[in-house]
Amino acid sequence: MKIVTWNVNSVRARMPRVLEFLERVSPDVVCLQETKAQEHQLGDREFRPAGFHCHYFDAEKKGYS
């Protein structure tokens, strides 16, 4: 089992790199920190890659990690 973690510091700005990384590394579990987005801001399909189940834990204050 391959588990990876990444401090992305704004997932919306880095999503193209994240998707390229997922394709290249093919992990079983991915943990992203410092997303600086709440789940309702991540409605686009690109934030829910095929083959992955997404779980979010939002910061209470918008714009925080």
Secondary structure, DSSP 8 states (H G I E B T S, - for coil): --EEEEE-S-HHHHHHHHHHHHHHH--SEEEEE-----GGG--SGGGS-TT--------SSTT--
